[in-house]
């Protein structure tokens, strides 16, 4: 058995980089700001907050589960959107998926059985047309938020 104490070299606090400090134990602790390195993020934190709020409100108001997919859908966008929709599992019957592929200029809206009963095809088409109009103006987030609001209003409150 050995006894002793742990020692750290003496550090002059004046020589430390910004965000560094010497702790009471003598250890140097350094805090560094986190910087996003991926410049290709489609949304800013404020835009993500808007989308999150719109998704939350639509789901809360209607009792349906709304989700958004943003990315490549491929040649048969409807089939791909339906595959994505199937991944919702048990939530699928009361779900609405908005799948958007900006690069391919495609929007697909998929509803489950219970959601489809509350969202007529005409209402879905109007919401998609509204989103596309915003997308053409370069407002991806605004289009998604407005589309969610339109679907929310059309579906109404959950039946009792």
Secondary structure, 3 states (H helix, E strand, C coil): CCCCCCCCCCCCHHHCCCCEEECCCCCEEECCCCCCCCCCCCCCHHHHHHHHHHHHHHHHHHCCEEEEEECCCCCCHHHHHHHHHHCCHHHHHHEEEEEEEHHHCEEEEEECHHHHHHCCHHHHHHHHHHHHHHHHCCCHHHHHHHHHHHHHHHHCCCCC
